[in-house]
């Protein structure tokens, strides 16, 4: 069941029509992912899938951002440092979202960075506010672009474009993201939730079994790609977390300066 008592960092609301809104709720940190949220992202899709009152899941962020990625301001035990539990959860976040048989809509406000961007893009439908910005910023923190980016970005925008954005961490404004195929709809900021809920309500009132039967096989295709790519990308990501470049990036982040990478 998708209930608030199971979540500390995500707000859960349900409408009478069967739309559940899950709001990432660390606005003071731009909804950056700490250890608790990392774990909760693994259970969110399955809880929605197993809740008979939920027909559609909408995911958004509180405050000025959807999700700024991993919380590099946290202690070194945070998810960004790796570890077997963290890497298992990283796989589960992607797999469980792809396994959800109900429609998932991401309503992206402000920054969607790193895992935050990839979680948004793994949704079935992506609605972005005009102020939204997407980037897989792992490389800028000296670590490999794991967390599902190497799965979903190439499928949405093409292989060479995806490699460019994975290798550079360059940011994409919402309208450019739409042009390149990452985003379904771009709307004015004030209309974000209105548009997302309009789509969600339409799906919730539709032939839900037929809708599920239409999305699940496509997600199986994405899951096939994920099964090939994700284990390697996560292993390589974890390996880069032990490099001097990753330590330098973390230190530079905390000191609010540009990192000086050495390739070691």
Order of alpha helices (4+ residues) and beta strands (2+ residues): beta-beta-alpha-beta-beta-alpha-beta-beta-alpha-beta-beta-alpha-alpha-beta-alpha-beta-alpha-alpha-alpha
